[in-house]
Amino acid sequence: MIRVCIICEGPTEVEFVNRCLEPYLRVCGVSVYGTLLSARSGRHRGGRVTVDRLATKISLHYSEADRVSTLVDFYG
């Protein structure tokens, strides 16, 4: 089973990963889970995605998962 961590911008994206993608991909031998990108304070700060925050979050999950991906939008 391949483990994939998807770093999400907000709680809606996490719910999408956990409720929609996970059951679909599990059949293919892929275990996927979403995790929320939060600020240094630990609180959620949606809409303020920076490369530094993404890099920090990726480094935290890099050893737990076989693959790490993101689900963020840069609209506006």
Secondary structure, 3 states (H helix, E strand, C coil): CEEEEEEECCHHHHHHHHHHHHHHHHCCCEEEEEEECECCCCCECCCCCCHHHHHHHHHHHCCCCCEEEEECCCCC
